[in-house]
Amino acid sequence: ASNPTAEPYTATATLNGTAKDNYVIATASETHSFTITQLDAEIEWKYTSLTYNGQVQTPIVYVKNKCSNDDDVKDDVSFVITGGAEDVGVYTATAESLTGEDASNYKMPTEDLTHLYSINKAKAEISVSIDDWTYGEAAKSPVVELTGVKEGTVATVEYKVYGAKNSTYTTTQPTKAGIYNIRASLNGNYNYETVTAEDSFTIEAKEVTLTWPDGDIEFTS
């Protein structure tokens, strides 16, 4: 914003009006020195409860009392924040300094320069599906969609006979004809909550054609 900057200035007085020629300003009072002092920046902490996203995060901090120019454009000034973190936990962020084109017009506050913030576990979204196939054909591959996790995170895929106990789930894909359940899961850890998704699929029995011999069959004892 195009406001006067915080620094010393000198003002010079001149006379105006129809009778100005009848007066003269005393030299000692013709000029006057003054200083525009820095404005004490007011700090406001926001978004101190965050969710894990695989990147370094900090809370958001605002300068509450930014000045505006005649066009209502706010000054370019913000806080430099340190103490960012990536993993789930409770941390302390610190407002270290001011930055921006108009930062020299503001003074750092002396209180509330540190603030606790938390990074909470992320809840991923997961889905799983697999196409049916017929016994003897190449097995189909499961399709797992996993969102809200760090790139490279992989879900576990398991199978069981349809309706069987969950304790029978195995990572070995079935090969025999039948109806099965498929489950994809992301096990909870330090940064993620546990999420699972299930679906069912069928390995169809292969159709066979029988060939019978021609003619009658002679009885033998």
C-alpha positions in Angstrom: 0.0 0.0 0.0 1.2 3.5 -0.8 1.1 5.0 2.7 3.9 7.1 4.2 6.7 5.0 5.6 7.8 5.0 9.2 10.8 7.3 9.2 11.7 11.0 10.0 10.2 13.8 7.9 10.5 17.6 7.7 7.4 19.7 7.1 7.8 23.2 5.6 5.1 25.9 6.2 4.0 28.4 3.6 1.5 31.2 3.8 -1.7 31.3 1.7 -4.6 33.7 1.3 -5.1 37.2 0.0 -3.2 38.9 2.8 -0.3 36.5 2.8 2.1 39.3 1.5 1.6 41.2 4.8 3.2 38.4 6.8 6.4 36.5 6.9 7.1 33.3 8.7 9.9 33.4 11.3 12.8 31.4 10.1 12.9 29.3 13.3 9.4 28.1 12.9 9.2 27.7 9.1 10.1 24.0 9.2 9.4 21.3 11.7 10.8 17.8 12.0 8.7 14.8 13.0 8.8 11.1 12.8 6.2 8.5 11.8 6.8 5.7 14.3 6.3 2.0 13.5 2.9 0.5 14.3 2.9 -2.3 16.8 1.7 -5.3 14.8 -1.1 -7.3 16.4 -0.9 -11.0 16.1 -3.7 -13.5 15.5 -3.2 -17.3 15.3 -5.6 -19.4 13.3 -6.0 -23.0 12.0 -4.1 -24.5 14.9 -5.7 -27.9 14.5 -4.4 -29.5 11.3 -4.7 -32.8 9.6 -1.8 -34.9 8.4 -1.2 -34.5 4.6 2.4 -35.7 4.2 3.8 -32.2 4.0 5.3 -29.8 6.5 2.6 -27.5 8.0 2.3 -24.6 10.3 -0.7 -22.7 11.7 -1.8 -19.5 9.9 -0.9 -16.2 11.5 -2.3 -12.9 10.6 -1.4 -9.2 11.2 -4.7 -8.1 12.6 -4.2 -4.4 12.3 -2.9 -3.9 8.8 -3.4 -0.4 7.4 -5.1 0.4 4.1 -4.5 3.2 1.6 -7.1 5.4 0.1 -8.0 2.6 -2.4 -8.7 0.3 0.6 -5.6 -1.9 -0.4 -4.1 -3.5 2.7 -0.5 -3.2 3.5 1.8 -6.0 2.3 3.0 -7.4 5.7 2.9 -10.8 7.3 4.7 -12.9 9.9 7.5 -15.4 9.2 6.6 -18.6 11.0 9.0 -21.3 12.2 8.4 -24.6 13.9 6.6 -26.5 11.0 6.1 -30.2 11.3 4.9 -33.1 9.1 3.9 -36.0 11.4 1.0 -36.3 13.8 1.7 -34.6 17.2 1.6 -31.4 19.2 4.1 -28.7 18.3 5.1 -25.1 19.0 5.2 -22.5 16.2 7.0 -19.2 16.5 6.4 -15.9 14.9 10.1 -14.9 14.2 9.8 -11.7 12.2 7.8 -9.6 9.8 8.1 -9.7 6.0 6.6 -8.0 3.0 6.9 -4.7 1.2 5.5 -2.7 4.1 7.0 -4.7 6.9 9.4 -1.8 7.9 6.3 0.2 9.0 5.4 -2.3 11.6 7.0 -3.4 14.9 7.1 -7.0 16.1 4.8 -7.6 19.0 6.4 -8.7 22.3 3.7 -11.1 23.4 2.0 -14.2 22.0 4.9 -15.0 19.7 4.7 -18.7 20.2 1.6 -20.9 19.9 0.8 -24.6 20.3 -0.7 -26.4 17.4 -1.7 -30.0 16.6 -1.5 -32.3 13.5 -4.1 -35.0 13.7 -4.4 -38.4 12.0 -5.7 -38.4 8.5 -8.6 -40.5 7.5 -8.0 -41.9 4.0 -10.7 -42.9 1.6 -10.4 -46.4 0.0 -12.4 -48.5 -2.5 -11.8 -51.9 -4.1 -13.3 -53.8 -6.9 -12.4 -56.8 -9.2 -14.1 -58.2 -12.2 -15.4 -61.8 -12.4 -13.6 -64.4 -14.5 -14.0 -68.0 -15.5 -11.9 -70.9 -14.1 -9.0 -71.5 -16.4 -8.8 -67.9 -17.6 -6.1 -65.5 -16.4 -7.1 -64.1 -13.0 -8.3 -60.5 -12.9 -6.4 -57.8 -11.0 -8.0 -55.9 -8.2 -8.5 -52.1 -8.6 -7.8 -50.2 -5.4 -8.4 -46.4 -5.1 -6.7 -44.8 -2.2 -7.0 -41.0 -1.6 -6.0 -38.6 1.1 -2.7 -40.3 1.7 1.0 -39.6 1.0 2.1 -40.6 -2.5 3.5 -44.2 -2.5 1.2 -45.4 0.3 -0.1 -48.9 -0.6 -3.1 -50.8 0.7 -3.2 -54.5 1.6 -5.5 -56.7 -0.5 -6.9 -60.0 0.9 -9.4 -62.7 -0.1 -11.7 -65.2 1.5 -14.6 -67.5 0.6 -17.9 -65.5 0.5 -19.5 -65.6 4.0 -16.5 -67.2 5.7 -15.1 -65.7 8.9 -12.9 -62.6 8.6 -10.1 -64.5 10.3 -9.8 -66.6 7.1 -8.8 -63.6 4.9 -5.5 -64.3 3.1 -3.4 -62.4 0.6 -3.4 -65.4 -1.7 -5.8 -64.9 -4.6 -8.2 -67.8 -5.1 -8.1 -69.9 -8.2 -11.0 -72.3 -7.8 -14.5 -71.7 -9.0 -16.7 -70.0 -6.3 -17.9 -66.8 -4.8 -15.4 -64.8 -2.8 -14.9 -61.6 -0.8 -12.1 -59.1 -1.5 -10.9 -56.7 1.1 -8.5 -53.7 0.8 -7.2 -52.1 4.0 -4.8 -49.4 5.1 -3.7 -50.3 8.6 -3.7 -47.5 11.0 -0.3 -46.1 12.0 1.1 -42.9 13.6 -0.3 -40.7 10.8 -3.4 -42.6 9.5 -6.6 -44.1 10.9 -7.5 -47.6 9.8 -9.8 -47.8 6.7 -11.1 -50.8 4.8 -13.3 -51.5 1.8 -14.9 -54.8 0.6 -16.4 -56.2 -2.5 -17.4 -59.6 -3.8 -16.6 -61.5 -7.0 -17.1 -64.8 -8.7 -14.9 -67.3 -10.4 -17.3 -69.0 -12.7 -17.1 -72.7 -13.3 -15.8 -73.6 -16.7 -18.3 -75.1 -19.1 -17.2 -78.5 -20.6 -18.7 -80.4 -23.5 -19.0 -84.2 -23.2 -18.5 -86.4 -26.2 -20.4 -89.7 -26.3 -19.5 -92.7 -28.5 -21.7 -93.4 -31.4 -24.1 -96.4 -31.6 -25.4 -98.8 -29.1 -23.4 -100.3 -26.3 -23.4 -104.1 -26.2 -24.1 -105.6 -22.9 -21.4 -107.8 -21.4 -21.6 -110.0 -18.4 
